[in-house]
Amino acid sequence: MAALKGHQTANGIASEFGVHAGQVNCWEKEAIEALPSVFGNTQSKREKEIENERDRLYQQIGKLQVEADRLGHLL
């Protein structure tokens, strides 16, 4: 987080946390690359999953209604 905030240099962060400055730079790069997947379109992805599940369930309900109607006519 310290690297992402940009208030300190990589060397300052490395010294504070006892790691190599190159490691700080690596972690910062990895964090920046991961941010879109963490905060990006997860909501729209989840909404799409819900919509697909709803469509599948409505289709199943329709099939069951047709089957019930057929069975009702047989009685």
N, C-alpha and C positions, 0 to 999 in steps of 0.2 A: 504494500500500500504506500509505503514511504516513497518508493521509486515512481509510482504512478502519480502521486501528488506533485512531485517535482520541486519540493521545497529544499531538497538536499541533493548533492551530487552522488553519483554511484559510489565514489570513493568514500564519501562521508557515511553513507548507508552501510557500506561494506565494513567500515571500521566500527560502527556502532553495533552491528550484529555479528561481527567476527566471521565474515565470509569474504570471498574474493570479489572484487568489483565486477569482473566478468560474469560471475554468477548472478549478481544483482541485475546486470543488463539482460542476461538470458531470461530471468524470471519476469522482468518488466515486459520484454518482447512477447513471451508466452501469455502473460496476462492480457496484454493488448489484443493479441490474436484471438483469445478466448472470449473476450467481452461480448462480441456480437451474438455468440451462441448462448451466452448466459442471460443477457438482457435484451436480445434481439426479438425475433419473431416467435418466441415460445408461446405467447398468448394466441397468435393466429394459428399456430400449429395445433395447439390444444383445441381451439374452436373447430378447426377442420376435422380433427379426430372425432369430436363430439357430433358434428354434423354427419359424418360418414356412419357412425354408429346409429344415430337416429334414423337415417335413411334405410339402413339395413334392418332395423327393428320394424319400421313401417312396412317394408317389403314382406317381412315375416308375418306381420299382423294381417296383411292383405291375403297372403297364402292361406293362413289359418281361417280367415273369414270365408273364403271360397270353399275350403274343405268342410267347414261347418254347414254352409248352405247346402252342399251336396248331400251331406249326411242327414240334414233336416228334411230334405225332399224324399229320402228313402224311408223315413219313418212314417 
